[in-house]
Amino acid sequence: MATPWLIITIAALIVILGIVAIFNKKKSKTPTDYKTLFTIGLVWLPFGIIMRFFGGASNSIGTIFAILGFFYLVIGIANKNKWKKRKVTTKEQKRMLWFTIAGLILFIILGIIYIILKTKC
């Protein structure tokens, strides 16, 4: 019975982080980092393919990851001439980097808790 609440909590956190990201994007006009899009696509495409064929009930999620990964990969390669080495320089960028790292750590912890609860039930 704990599984629906965990999923609802994770979904709410994703929505909240999305809203924060949208408001921060409006404040700072940073250019799109196409190298990062390429890297995300490079990870998501094989991950989606693996989930699609070996994920069981989650094969539709695998399809979504594979499709998004493919598009990110194509967008990154198409804009290869715009790849730059980016450095975190301003206080706001450093703060957003730490918030991102903290959010990822939180999601990892929630995922581990979910796996533990799932195996016990």
HELIX and SHEET records of a PDB file:
HELIX    1   1 ALA A    2  LYS A   27  1                                  26    
HELIX    2   2 TYR A   34  PHE A   54  1                                  21    
HELIX    3   3 GLY A   56  SER A   58  5                                   3    
HELIX    4   4 ASN A   59  ALA A   78  1                                  20    
HELIX    5   5 LYS A   80  LYS A   82  5                                   3    
HELIX    6   6 LYS A   91  LYS A  120  1                                  30    
END                                                                             
